[in-house]
């Protein structure tokens, strides 16, 4: 269940990056750190086979996350994501959801 939830959050965040918001562009280093942070948060609290499976799945998505981040992300969204302590916090960095509220 958590794996599915994590995938939805990552997909939603990628969509928000595609919508773009003010705040300048993140650097390539920022985008790599963002992708690493998503991996970290996805496996947080999981152990054994579940952690390995989640990590493998999300690691495979890293190149696409970095690409989307560089092309469509904002510095503000990525800075927020890098401070996230949980997947829920990461979801809160989604600029498109903030606009809808």
N, C-alpha and C positions, 0 to 999 in steps of 0.2 A: 504494500500500500504506500509506504513512504517513498519507494522508488518511483511510483507513478506520480505522486504528489510533487516530488522533486523535478521530474520531467516536465510537468505542467508549469511549475514556477519558472524553470529555465526557458521553456518555450514562450511563456508570457513575457518574461523579461526581454527576450530577443525581439519580440513584437514591439515592445515599448521602445527598444533601441531603434527599431526601424521607423518609428514615428518621429523620433528626434525631439529635442527640447533645447531650450537655451542653456548655455553654460560652457561652450567651447568643446573642442575635441579632446578625447583622452589620447595619451601617447601609446605606443605599442607596448611599452613596459606596463602601463596601467592595464591594458587589455589582457596581457598575460597574467598579471596578478589577479584580475577579475576572474578569469577562467580557473585559476588555481583555487580561488576563494569558493567558487561554486562547487568544485570537487570536494573541498574540505567540508563545506556545510552539508553537502549531500550525504556524506558518509558519517557525519557527526552522530554519535549515539548508536551507531550500528556496529555489530561485531560479526566475525566469522564470514560465512558464505554470503550473507546478505550484504555486508560491507564490501566484500570483494566484487560482487555482482554490480552493485550500485556504482562503485568506483570505476569499474571497467566500462560501464555504459556511459557515464558522464565524461570520462577521459576521452572516449571516442568522439564526443561532441565538442571538445576544446577547440580544435581548429576553426570550426564554424562559429563558435562563440567569440573567438578573437577577431575573426573576419567581420562579423556583425558589429562588434564593439568599435573597431577601427572605422568602419564605414558609416555607422549610424548612431553610435553611442554619444553621450555627452559626458563631459568631465564630471559634472555634478552627480549624474546617475552612478557613474563608476566609483566616485569617491564615497558615495553613500553605500554602495554594495561592498566596498572593501572594509567598511566599518561594521557590517552586519555580523551579528552573533548567531543568527539562526536563519533558516530558510524563510521564516515568517518576516524577519527583519529585511531580508533580501527582497521579498515581494513588496515591501513598503517603499523600496527605492524606485519602483516602476512609475515613471512620470506620467504615463497615460492614465493610470488609475488615480493619481492625485488630481489630475485635471477633471476627472469625472465626478469626483466627490464634491 
